[in-house]
Structure formats: structure tokens, C-alpha cells
Amino acid sequence: MNFGLREQRAFARMSPEDRAWLIKGKSVVLTCLASFLLLLGGSIKAPKTCTDGMFLGPIIGISLFLIVMFVMGSCGLKKNDGDLYDCYLLGVFLAILLLLAFIIFGYVAVGGIDLGHAANAREYNLRECKRGWLKGRVTHSSHFWASTSACLRRSHVCNGMTNLVRDPDTGIFVPRPSSFERWAKRHGVDADPRVMSPIESGCCKPPSSCGLTYVNGTTWISTPASAGAPAAVAQVTNNNNKDDDCSRWSNDHQTLCFQCDSCKAGFLRHTSQAWSVAAIYIVITFIGLILSSLALCADQVTGNNNI
């Protein structure tokens, strides 16, 4: 507390020129921190699976632009070059506008914010996905989905599929519990179960409502009529999509369920979840740049009043 008061008193005793230089210096440093936060956090969490860089590209571009502005602002302060520092301020203002436009684009593209945990919904329905520009492209543009599904195949998104078992409570297929998970369940210890990613759930297996019998990996066979299917399966997904997706499924690794509506829904859910996390870093960067600009404006107003 006393340290803070001493700092405030020292700041108040500074000449207007020294105070302005200190605030400008902190503003430049804040710009540097914001650029690295956006570059590291935003680029790591941004949707990258077959999105053609529509999210990652702007994040990297704006981050590098802010780094250039940081260098320009530092040089302007060091050389006491007002014109160079004014260019830095103009660049920061432009970055704020770009971030605002990008936040709006991301919100419109995925249809909002999705922070739901994957374990809450292990199978996905296209009708339940939030409306957004990306859903319109996935649903109505055959060319867009053809290129996206081809990218998913090339990315080998189904190579990590583990052995599945049917959940007795819901009737849907889930990853087989590990030995630790089984031990934790027996001893009443909380342990997060392994879950499939939305893309794995939608693209790498048929909907549980199809009633196919699981063999291993991504191999399924028709269930004999005498065997039947668990009653819970009928309540897993919307049956309006059942016949279409069931007929689209194939054990061929180049086909699987990449043309299923469930795959489109899984892709949309995966992209929405990734964007929602990346947006946290983008918004923090946006707020940091605004606070930096407000500090400079406040100092400028104070300086003018003193004059």
C-alpha cells in the first residue's frame, strides 16, 4: 500500500514532459505484451482444422502488425521522433479497428460463443448447431463441404480413434474407459472420462441410432435382425437424419461418415469451441489496446489543462 502511494506521489511530482514520456513508454510496452498474447494464445487456440486459415490468418497478421508498431513506437520514443510515434498511434488505432472487425466476423461466422464441454454431447445434430455464416456454407455449398471433407480425410482425423463401447445409460458409443477410469469409478474418485472430439464423433463413426455393431477402430457391421438394438438408441439422435447418415456410412477410410450431416455438425461444433477459446485472447488484446489508448488520451487532456 505504502509503495503504491509513494509511486503515485513520485508520478505527481514529475514534470509534464517526464509524465508523458512514462505513459507513452508503458503504452508501447503494453502493445508489445498484447501482440505476443494474441500471437501465442490466439494462434494456438484458433480453429485450424480445415478452416483454410480464415481464423488463424487474421490473428497472425494482426499480431505481426502490432509487433511492427511496437518497434516503431520504441524507436519514436528513443529518438524523440514525434512523427514516428504518431505513426505508431495511428497503427494501434488501426489494429483496434481490425480486432473489432475480426471479433464481429468470428461471432457471425460461428453463430455466437460455445463453451460447452465435449462430454455433454458426444453426438451432434446439424439442426442443433447455431446459425452462422459457416453453417450456411457447410449446409448449402456442396463445393465448400467437398473441399472441407477432403481436407479432413487428408488430415487423417480418424487415425486416433480408440476402442469404443456402448454407454449403458445413453445407448451411444463412447471411448472405452482406461484402467485408471475403471479404478476411479470403483473407488468413487472423480476422473474426467476420455471423450471423442466432435469431428471424431461425427465423421469417424456412424450415429449410434443406426444400430450397427462395432468391431474395432472404424469398422462396423450390420447388426443381425435377431440381435436387435438397445431401446436407448432410439432416443440418441433425431430420427429425421437417421436414414440419410446411415446410408452414407462406409467402412472405407476414404468415405467413413465424411458426407454425413453428423460430420458437418461435428466440424461446426469443433470450430465453434476452438473459436470461443481463442476469442478470449482476442478480446483481452482488444481491451488492452483500448486501455493503452485511453491512458494516452487522458494524459493529453491533463497536459492541455495544465497549460
N, C-alpha and C positions, 0 to 999 in steps of 0.2 A: 504493500500500500504506500509506504513512505517513498519507495523507489519510484512509483508512478507519479507521485506528487512532485518529486524532485525533477523528474523528466519534464513534466508539464511546465514547471516554473522556468526551467532552463530554456524550453521552447519559447515561452512567452518573452524572455529577455533577449531572444535573438533579434537581429536586425531583419527588416522585411526581406532583404536580399538573401540572407542566410536561411531564413524560414522557407522562402520559395524554393531555394536550391534543395533543401532537405526533402520537402514534399515531392518535388519533381523526381528526386533520386529514388524515393520509396515507390513512386508511381511506376518508374521504369523497372524496378526490381519486381513489383507485383505483376507487371506484364510478362516478365520472364517466367515467374512461377506459374502464371496462368497458362502460358504456352506449353510448358512441359507437362502440366497436369492434363491438358487437353490431348497432347501428343501421346503420352504414355497411357493414362487411364482410358481416354476416349477411344483411341485406336485399338487397344487390347479388347475392350468390351463391345466395340461396334459390331453390328451384323456383318459377317464376312462370307458366310456360306452361300455362294451362288447369287450374290446381290449385285454383281458387276461393279462393285465399288461405289454404289450410289450413296452409301453412308460413310464408308471408310475414306473415300477420296476427299470429300469436303473437310473432314476432320484433320487429315494430314495437311491439306492445303492451307487451312486457316492457322494451324499450329506453326507451320513453317513461316507463314506471313508474319505472325506475331513475333517469332524469333528474329526475323529481319527488322521488325520495328523496334525490338529491344536493343539490337545493335545500333540502330540509327539513333535512338534516344540516348543511349550511353555516350555515343560519340558527340551528340549535340551538347550534352552536359559537360563532358570532359573538355571540349574545345570552346565551350561557351558560345556555341553557334545557334542563334535563335531560329534561323531559317530551318536548320536541320531538325531542331526539336519540334518546330511547328509541323514539319512533315511527319514526325513520329506521332504527334497528337492526331493528325488527320488520318494516319494509318490505323490507330487504335479505334477511332470513331468508325472507320470503315469496317474494322473487324467486328465491332459491336453489331453493326447492321447485318453483316454476313452471318453471325451467330444467331441473331434473331430470326433471320430468314430460314436458316437451317433448322432451328428448333420447330418453327411452324411447318416446314416441309416434312420433317420426321413425324410430327404429330399427325399430319394429314395422310402421310403415306401408310402408316401402320394403324391408323384409326384410334389413336389415344395411347394410354400408358398401360402396360401389362406387367405387373409384378407378381402374378400368381405363381405358386410353386408347382413344378412339374408333377409332383406326386399327387396333386389334387385332381388331375385329369390325365390319365395315361392314354386315352384315345381321343381323337379330335374330329370334330364335325365342321364342315365348311360353313354351314349355316350359322354356327355359333361364333365364328370369327368376327371381330369388329370390322365395321365398314371402313374402308380407306382406299386410297389410290392404288396401293399394292394389291389389295384383294380384287379390285376391279380388273387389274392387269392379269392376275392369275386366273380369274374366273372367265373372263371374256376374250382374252387374247390367246389364241391357240399357239401363235408363234412365240409369244413370251414364255408360256409354260413349256413348250417344246425345248427351247434353249435352256430353261432353268432345270428341267428334269434331266436333260443331257449332262448338264454340269453336275447334278447330284450323282449321276452314275459315274462320271469321271472322277469325282471326289471320293468314291468308294465309301459313302456314308454308312453302308450296311456292313462293312467289314468288322466292326466292333460289336456286332450283335452277340449277346451271351445266351446261354440256355434259358428257356422260358418255362414257366409253369402257370397253370390257371389259378387265379386267385379265387378261393372258395367263396369269398364274400361277394365279389362283384361279377365273377364269371369271365373277366378279361385276363389276357396273358400278361404276365409281369416277369422281370428277371428273377431267376432262381435265387433265393436267399443264400448268402455266403454262410460259412460255418460260424463266423462271429455273429451274424444277424440271428441265426438259429439259437446260438448260446444266449444272446441278449434277450430274445423273446422268452426262452425258458426261465431265465432268472429275473424277468421283469425290468430289464435295463433298457432305457431308451436308446435306439440306434436308428439313424435315418436309413431307410431301405434304398437299395440301388434302384434307379428308375431309368427307363429309356429316354433319350432325348425326344422332343416332339417329332423330329424328322425320322428317327428310327422307328418310332411308334406308328407313324402314318405311312412311311414309304417302304419299310423293310419287312412288314408282316401284313397279312390280311386282317381286316377287322374281326374281332372275336365273334361278332354276330354271324359271321359266315359259317361257323360251326365246323371249320376244318380241323383236322387232327395234326398237332405239331409233332414233327420228327426231330429235327435239330437245326441249329443255325437259322437259315432262311428257307428250310424245306418243310412243306406242308402237304398233306394228302387228304383226299376226300374222306369224310367220316362215314363208315358203314351205316346204312339206314337202321340196322338193328341196334347200333350203339347209342344213337340219339345224341343230343347235346344238352348240357345243363340248362335248367329253366332260367337261370340268371342271365344267360347270354341274350335272351330276348329283350332285356332291359338295358343293355350296354350302350347301344347307339340308336340313332334314328333309323328305323327300318326303311325309310324312303330312299336311303342311299345304299342299302344293303346289297340288293341285287346287282347294281352297277359296279360297285367296288369289288364284289366277289367275283364277277365275271372278268374283271380287269387283272386280277391277281395271277401271277405265274411264278413258278419256281426258277425260271430262267433269270440269272443275275442281272441281265440287261433289261429285264421287264419288271419283275417283282411287283410292287404296287406304285410305281412311279407315275402312272397315269390315273391313279385313284384320287377321288375327292379328299380322302383322308390324308393323302400325301400333301396335297395343296394346303389343307388345313394345318398340318404339322409344320410345313415350311413357313406359313404365315405366323403361327404361334412362336416358332423359334426366332424369327426375325423380330417380332414384336417384343419378346422378352429381352433379347440382346439390345435392342434399341432403348428399351426402358432403363436398363442399367447404364448404358453409355450416355444417355441424356442427363444423368446425374452430374457427370463430369462436365458436360457441355454447359449446363445451367450454372454450375459453380464458377466456371470460367467466365461466363457472361456476367454474372453478378460481380465477380472480382474486377473486371474491366470497367463496369459502371461505377463501382465504388472508387476506383482509381481516378476516373474522370471527374466524379463529384468532388473528390478531395482537391483536385487542381482548380476546379471552378470556385470552390469555397475559399481557397487561398487567394485566388484572383480577386474575388469580391471584397475580401478582407483588406487586401492591399490597396484596392481602389478607395475604400472607405477611409483608410489611414491617410491617404493622400488628400 
